[in-house]
Amino acid sequence: MNHTNGMYPVETSGRLPLGTVVSGSLSEGVKVRLDDGVSIEDVKVGTFVSIQGQRSRFLGVLTEIELLSTDDGITAAPPDASRPLLSQVLSGTVAYNSITVEPMLIIGADTMNTAQPAKTIPPHFSRVSLADEEDIQMVFGSEDAGHFYIGNPMDMEVRLCLDINEMVKRSNGVFGKSGTGKTFLTRLLLIGILQNGAASNLIFDMHGEYGWRGSSEHTNEVKGLKQLFSSRVAVFTLDPESASRRGISTDYEISIGYDDIEPEDVDILRDTWGLSDVAADTAHSLREKFGVSWLRMFLEHPSGEEFNTLAGDMNVPTSTLRALRNRLMQLRRFGFITEGRGGNSVNEILNYLRRGMHVVLEFGRYGNNIDAYLLIANLLTRRIHDRYVRMSEQASGDATQQPRPLVITIEEAHKFLSSAIARNTIFGNIAREMRKYNVTLLVVDQRPSGIDDEVMSQLGTKIACLLDNERDTDAVLSGVSGSRKLRTVLARLESNRQALMFGHALPMPVVIQTREYGSPESYRELGFVEAAELKAQVDKDMDVLFGPSAC
């Protein structure tokens, strides 16, 4: 016997019914005829669906919605709008509503009540319903030390969790056009890693969104990682003046010496600087000629005939050598580059990471300068990765001596990972290594089509907010099973705080509404306690232990 509850009738199973399987295939998904009591206007692509077969239960995603009829004549001569009774009679008989569901997982007696990839489909007339909380928890796990609450499935008040331990085993990506909530999602992922303790974070914070505070479209600001977890997060800066003006206390000031910069550090700038391959390769020849001080000596080299002589020694045209120097001269605009050797930045970062801390590197006024961002992220990552390689090799065979896993977060990722340079940069190497040396990437970008195809294929888990470019959509879904149907789901996402998640850390693709971030309640859920609340709790504990006089 069926009962009604809101827009759907409720079956005795407790799941809200949608309809009945009438046809389908493994490659195209199953067709479901909606029940008469289900309004098609209440059904959305991306919804998590349960199908009860004869022996097994299937879990899948709703990927298509259709209006169909058994008589082609009704489409040529629809009923008169002035005769609603006729429309009502035809609706559900001659005219009916259908959805397509892509089965992703199967739960049966032979799977010991665990979800396995679906390699078959449910039979005709299987009943279809909305998934419930039990389904979500069975598939994605419950909130605990290893599972982080990331959001809610579409139109469900159920907490959906991400397996952080699995996520950090591979490099991952967050994608979406501007204003869709990429930064909020990234911040949540970083908090999940921090709370889980599975790895340390090194975040190259281009626009000051992750350290002390961040911005929001709905409020003036939200708390950053340092405010929420002050004892576990260190803020480094390239621009102490900017930090001081904003009233932000930092843990370390990054400085880089001219003698610290190697040709490999500036290789990543060849595209943004428009350098020819010959000019870029000349930097390596200059290093061989002048040694560790190659950059300073080249920038100070006399012009005129002596410069022409140097070009001859390098076996390059004078114009090429001059173009290289003009570009390198731009480095003098950066206040964080000093004469000789700079500070001990790499060691300082590594010291914090080894202690289980998480490091946010803020760029201050240099955040809008892509040259500065590319240079520093490349320079520091190359050296940190080199240390991790050495530490991992020294600890070979002894898991207890392996360096603590590290997740490096980069924004504007296509600048680091384009097809032209990905194979020759440290970031491309890290993506392909798949945590070989305990280092992975979290790439954040609004132009995934600009990222090398091989790198995209190596990303374990992808979280895609709304994308408005077909090439970007194709890039994100490239190599994904059922990508054609997921494309429809991705194209129908809302413009903010909604995302399609799929990949290594997830048993199946799922659309989520991102959990709230920015309210006092959301901070408390993340473990943050205001100073006043903390003092009140301490006073209360003192009263319990020693009586009111203790205060």
Stockholm file with secondary structure:
# STOCKHOLM 1.0

chainA/1-551         MNHTNGMYPVETSGRLPLGTVVSGSLSEGVKVRLDDGVSIEDVKVGTFVSIQGQRSRFLGVLTEIELLSTDDGITAAPPDASRPLLSQVLSGTVAYNSITVEPMLIIGADTMNTAQPAKTIPPHFSRVSLADEEDIQMVFGSEDAGHFYIGNPMDMEVRLCLDINEMVKRSNGVFGKSGTGKTFLTRLLLIGILQNGAASNLIFDMHGEYGWRGSSEHTNEVKGLKQLFSSRVAVFTLDPESASRRGISTDYEISIGYDDIEPEDVDILRDTWGLSDVAADTAHSLREKFGVSWLRMFLEHPSGEEFNTLAGDMNVPTSTLRALRNRLMQLRRFGFITEGRGGNSVNEILNYLRRGMHVVLEFGRYGNNIDAYLLIANLLTRRIHDRYVRMSEQASGDATQQPRPLVITIEEAHKFLSSAIARNTIFGNIAREMRKYNVTLLVVDQRPSGIDDEVMSQLGTKIACLLDNERDTDAVLSGVSGSRKLRTVLARLESNRQALMFGHALPMPVVIQTREYGSPESYRELGFVEAAELKAQVDKDMDVLFGPSAC
#=GR chainA/1-551 SS CCEEETTEEECTTSSCEEEEEEEEETTTEEEEEECTTSCGGGCCTTCEEEEECSSEEEEEEEEEEEEEESCTHHHHSCCCTTCHHHHHHHBTTTEEEEEEEEEEEEEEGGGTTCCEECCSCCCTTCEEEECCHHHHHHHHCCSBTTEEEEEEETTCCCCEEEEHHHHTTSCEEEECCTTSSHHHHHHHHHHHHHHHTSCEEEEEETTSCSSSEECCSSSSCEECHHHHSTTTEEEEESCHHHHHHTTCCCSEECCEEGGGCCHHHHGGGHHHHTCCHHHHHHHHHHHHHHGGGHHHHHHTSCCTHHHHHHHHHHTSCHHHHHHHHHHHGGGGGCTTEESSSCCCHHHHHHHHHHTTCEEEEECGGGGGCHHHHHHHHHHHHHHHHHHHHHHHHHTTTCGGGSCCCEEEEEESTHHHHCTTTGGGSHHHHHHHHTSTTSEEEEEEESCGGGSCHHHHHHCSEEEECCCCCHHHHHHHHTTCTTHHHHHHHHHTCCSSSEEEEEETTCSSCEEEEECCCSSHHHHHHTTCCCHHHHHHHHHHHHHHHHCGGGC
#=GC SS_cons         CCEEETTEEECTTSSCEEEEEEEEETTTEEEEEECTTSCGGGCCTTCEEEEECSSEEEEEEEEEEEEEESCTHHHHSCCCTTCHHHHHHHBTTTEEEEEEEEEEEEEEGGGTTCCEECCSCCCTTCEEEECCHHHHHHHHCCSBTTEEEEEEETTCCCCEEEEHHHHTTSCEEEECCTTSSHHHHHHHHHHHHHHHTSCEEEEEETTSCSSSEECCSSSSCEECHHHHSTTTEEEEESCHHHHHHTTCCCSEECCEEGGGCCHHHHGGGHHHHTCCHHHHHHHHHHHHHHGGGHHHHHHTSCCTHHHHHHHHHHTSCHHHHHHHHHHHGGGGGCTTEESSSCCCHHHHHHHHHHTTCEEEEECGGGGGCHHHHHHHHHHHHHHHHHHHHHHHHHTTTCGGGSCCCEEEEEESTHHHHCTTTGGGSHHHHHHHHTSTTSEEEEEEESCGGGSCHHHHHHCSEEEECCCCCHHHHHHHHTTCTTHHHHHHHHHTCCSSSEEEEEETTCSSCEEEEECCCSSHHHHHHTTCCCHHHHHHHHHHHHHHHHCGGGC
//
